[in-house]
């Protein structure tokens, strides 16, 4: 089975830029999507289909993919961006999907 | 607007089964597949499987094969996820989420998500 690997925790100073990465073989053929989850809430879609944002998602969130690595960049972190972030991808070899382990973002 | 509304919290004994519902509205029920994802306390998201409301075909994560069944009722635009032979390790919040795809770009994503259903397995 395929796996997606994320750093467990990342921190960023208020107003600075941070990149969260996701690594896995399936990313060589399929794009990742990104989700934000705050405590006690359901995940929310942030980035999909190369680098698209649903309506209502601020443009400080962006996505990029190259080879087997996908990344989520937050340009100018806000206090409210403190949350868990997950990548997700359809596996290239089978009829299933996989999530990364999640990255806990702390805004200092 | 598109909504996925899930059934309420459940408490089950080890060895029992649980059936969680996900009622959809605001779009054509048969036009989007539905995923099920779970999250154990303090843990990450775990993909369980997917169902096509148009015909009922399913795909399950290997971990849950033989123990999970996903079904749908087109008359009520509702999908169901039943998990059997529960253990304490199945204590989690279970989410349904609508699938989207751009197959030309090899891109799939989940949006929106249901509010989640807490299933507690305890003797």
Interface residues (C-beta under 8 A of the other chain):
Chain A: X1 X29 X30 X31 X33 X35 X37 X42 X43 X44 X45 X48 X49 X50 X54 X84 X86 X88 X89 X90 X95 X96 X97 X98 X99 X100 X101 X102
Chain B: X35 X37 X44 X45 X46 X47 X49 X50 X59 X60 X61 X62 X95 X97 X100 X102 X105 X106 X107 X108 X109 X110 X111 X112 X113 X114 X115 X116
